[in-house]
Amino acid sequence: MEVAINSRLYQQASAYAQKRGLNLTTVIENFLMRFVGTSKNATEQEVPDVVQSLLGAGEKVSEDDMNAREAYYEYLEEKYK
């Protein structure tokens, strides 16, 4: 299978990969995996014991505040009253 790519873009991507000590093919594969939402070892990855022990710990946050920013700011406001 062949993919056509602009030569200038190819050179920039190649320089990017080289600066980071990576193979350009690896960079492109990683990008495409993120783009389609998969990873190489998605089925093989196990959740570490440390993470398992943390599941359910802490207070639940609302669905619209998944990164818990609002909950954190509320905590700080309460703490420093």
Backbone as JSON, one array per atom type, in Angstrom:
{
  "sequence": "MEVAINSRLYQQASAYAQKRGLNLTTVIENFLMRFVGTSKNATEQEVPDVVQSLLGAGEKVSEDDMNAREAYYEYLEEKYK",
  "N": [[0.85, -1.17, 0.0], [0.53, 2.21, -0.8], [1.09, 5.55, 0.22], [0.62, 8.88, -0.55], [2.47, 11.77, 0.23], [3.12, 15.14, 1.04], [6.29, 16.4, 0.23], [7.65, 18.32, 1.76], [6.26, 18.26, 4.18], [6.84, 15.63, 4.87], [9.61, 15.83, 5.32], [9.64, 17.56, 7.53], [8.26, 16.01, 9.43], [9.97, 13.85, 9.58], [12.25, 15.07, 10.67], [11.19, 15.82, 13.14], [10.7, 13.29, 14.29], [13.31, 12.3, 14.36], [14.56, 14.09, 16.14], [13.44, 13.27, 18.49], [14.38, 10.78, 18.76], [13.07, 8.73, 17.46], [11.55, 6.44, 15.13], [10.24, 7.35, 12.01], [8.11, 5.89, 10.98], [7.06, 4.73, 13.31], [6.14, 7.02, 14.64], [4.12, 7.87, 12.89], [2.42, 5.61, 12.97], [1.67, 5.67, 15.69], [0.28, 8.11, 15.76], [-1.86, 7.51, 14.0], [-3.07, 5.43, 15.44], [-3.99, 6.81, 17.67], [-5.74, 8.5, 16.37], [-7.71, 6.77, 15.35], [-8.46, 5.64, 17.69], [-7.36, 3.37, 18.98], [-4.95, 1.1, 20.44], [-1.77, -0.56, 20.28], [-1.44, -2.61, 22.21], [-3.92, -2.83, 23.48], [-5.68, -4.87, 24.29], [-4.01, -6.41, 25.74], [-3.15, -4.99, 27.91], [-2.98, -4.67, 31.4], [-4.56, -3.59, 34.39], [-2.64, -1.98, 36.77], [-1.85, -3.17, 40.12], [-1.71, -1.12, 42.02], [-3.33, 0.88, 40.93], [-5.73, -0.5, 40.83], [-6.22, -0.7, 43.56], [-6.95, 1.87, 44.12], [-9.36, 2.31, 42.92], [-12.58, 3.5, 43.26], [-11.89, 5.02, 45.42], [-11.98, 8.13, 47.17], [-14.11, 11.04, 46.64], [-17.05, 11.05, 44.65], [-17.31, 12.64, 41.49], [-19.18, 14.96, 39.46], [-20.68, 14.06, 36.28], [-20.25, 15.96, 34.26], [-17.94, 17.17, 35.05], [-15.47, 15.79, 34.67], [-12.68, 15.98, 34.88], [-12.45, 16.97, 37.34], [-12.04, 19.63, 38.09], [-13.84, 21.64, 38.97], [-14.7, 20.48, 41.36], [-12.29, 20.45, 42.74], [-11.72, 23.2, 42.99], [-13.89, 23.94, 44.56], [-13.24, 22.52, 46.87], [-10.87, 23.87, 47.59], [-11.9, 26.43, 48.09], [-13.52, 25.89, 50.29], [-11.59, 25.0, 52.1], [-9.96, 27.24, 52.54], [-11.57, 29.17, 53.75]],
  "CA": [[0.0, 0.0, 0.0], [1.29, 3.44, -0.87], [0.42, 6.77, 0.65], [1.33, 10.06, -1.04], [2.58, 12.81, 1.24], [3.87, 16.31, 0.63], [7.7, 16.18, 0.58], [8.03, 19.24, 2.83], [5.68, 17.7, 5.39], [7.62, 14.44, 5.17], [10.89, 16.26, 5.9], [9.37, 18.09, 8.87], [7.92, 14.88, 10.29], [11.19, 13.07, 9.76], [13.08, 15.83, 11.61], [10.51, 15.68, 14.43], [10.96, 11.93, 14.79], [14.74, 12.16, 14.63], [14.86, 14.85, 17.36], [12.95, 12.52, 19.63], [14.98, 9.46, 18.73], [12.05, 7.79, 17.03], [11.44, 6.08, 13.73], [9.09, 8.05, 11.44], [7.01, 4.93, 10.88], [6.48, 4.62, 14.64], [5.39, 8.26, 14.9], [2.89, 7.83, 12.08], [1.55, 4.56, 13.51], [1.12, 6.16, 16.95], [-0.72, 9.11, 15.41], [-3.03, 6.85, 13.45], [-3.74, 4.7, 16.51], [-4.74, 7.81, 18.45], [-6.79, 9.01, 15.49], [-8.8, 5.79, 15.28], [-8.84, 5.28, 19.05], [-6.9, 2.05, 19.41], [-3.53, 1.01, 20.73], [-1.22, -1.87, 19.92], [-1.61, -3.6, 23.26], [-5.12, -2.5, 24.23], [-6.26, -6.05, 24.9], [-3.02, -7.05, 26.59], [-2.84, -4.16, 29.06], [-3.66, -4.96, 32.65], [-4.55, -2.47, 35.32], [-1.71, -2.28, 37.86], [-2.45, -3.36, 41.44], [-1.82, 0.18, 42.69], [-4.51, 1.55, 40.39], [-6.87, -1.28, 41.3], [-6.49, -0.37, 44.96], [-7.51, 3.22, 44.19], [-10.69, 2.36, 42.34], [-13.62, 3.77, 44.24], [-11.4, 5.9, 46.47], [-12.3, 9.54, 46.99], [-15.5, 11.4, 46.43], [-17.5, 11.0, 43.27], [-17.5, 13.94, 40.86], [-20.28, 14.94, 38.5], [-20.32, 13.6, 34.94], [-19.78, 17.07, 33.43], [-16.69, 17.66, 35.62], [-14.68, 14.57, 34.74], [-11.31, 16.23, 35.32], [-12.62, 17.36, 38.74], [-11.6, 21.0, 38.35], [-14.82, 22.33, 39.81], [-14.65, 19.88, 42.69], [-11.05, 20.89, 43.37], [-11.87, 24.59, 43.38], [-14.81, 23.96, 45.7], [-12.45, 22.05, 47.99], [-9.98, 24.96, 48.0], [-12.71, 27.49, 48.69], [-13.92, 25.44, 51.63], [-10.39, 24.88, 52.92], [-9.39, 28.54, 52.87], [-12.6, 30.12, 54.22]],
  "C": [[0.9, 1.24, 0.0], [0.44, 4.61, -0.42], [1.25, 7.94, 0.14], [1.32, 11.12, 0.04], [3.45, 13.94, 0.69], [5.32, 16.16, 1.1], [8.16, 17.1, 1.71], [7.5, 18.72, 4.19], [6.45, 16.45, 5.83], [8.94, 14.81, 5.85], [10.7, 16.79, 7.32], [9.07, 16.96, 9.85], [9.14, 14.02, 10.58], [12.12, 13.75, 10.77], [12.51, 15.73, 13.03], [10.83, 14.33, 15.07], [12.42, 11.78, 15.19], [15.14, 12.9, 15.91], [14.48, 14.08, 18.62], [13.48, 11.09, 19.67], [14.02, 8.37, 18.32], [12.17, 7.51, 15.54], [10.19, 6.78, 13.2], [7.87, 7.13, 11.31], [6.3, 4.78, 12.22], [5.64, 5.84, 14.97], [4.07, 8.25, 14.15], [1.93, 6.79, 12.61], [0.9, 5.02, 14.82], [0.04, 7.21, 16.7], [-2.0, 8.45, 14.92], [-3.79, 6.05, 14.5], [-4.54, 5.64, 17.39], [-5.93, 8.32, 17.65], [-7.98, 8.06, 15.45], [-9.2, 5.25, 16.65], [-8.45, 3.89, 19.48], [-5.44, 2.14, 19.79], [-3.06, -0.4, 20.43], [-1.58, -2.94, 20.94], [-2.87, -3.37, 24.09], [-5.72, -3.72, 24.93], [-5.3, -6.71, 25.88], [-2.72, -6.25, 27.86], [-3.66, -4.58, 30.27], [-3.58, -3.73, 33.53], [-3.63, -2.84, 36.47], [-2.43, -2.39, 39.2], [-2.65, -2.04, 42.18], [-3.07, 0.91, 42.23], [-5.77, 0.81, 40.84], [-7.24, -0.92, 42.73], [-7.12, 1.0, 45.11], [-8.91, 3.32, 43.62], [-11.74, 2.53, 43.43], [-13.17, 4.67, 45.37], [-11.79, 7.34, 46.15], [-13.78, 9.76, 46.77], [-15.82, 11.39, 44.95], [-17.67, 12.42, 42.74], [-18.6, 13.82, 39.82], [-19.77, 14.55, 37.11], [-19.77, 14.72, 34.07], [-18.48, 17.69, 33.95], [-15.71, 16.5, 35.78], [-13.23, 14.81, 35.15], [-11.29, 16.82, 36.73], [-12.11, 18.76, 39.07], [-12.55, 21.72, 39.29], [-14.78, 21.78, 41.23], [-13.4, 20.33, 43.43], [-11.15, 22.33, 43.84], [-12.84, 24.74, 44.55], [-14.09, 23.52, 46.97], [-11.55, 23.17, 48.51], [-10.75, 26.1, 48.65], [-13.11, 27.12, 50.11], [-12.72, 25.41, 52.59], [-9.91, 26.25, 53.4], [-10.44, 29.59, 53.24], [-12.15, 30.78, 55.5]]
}
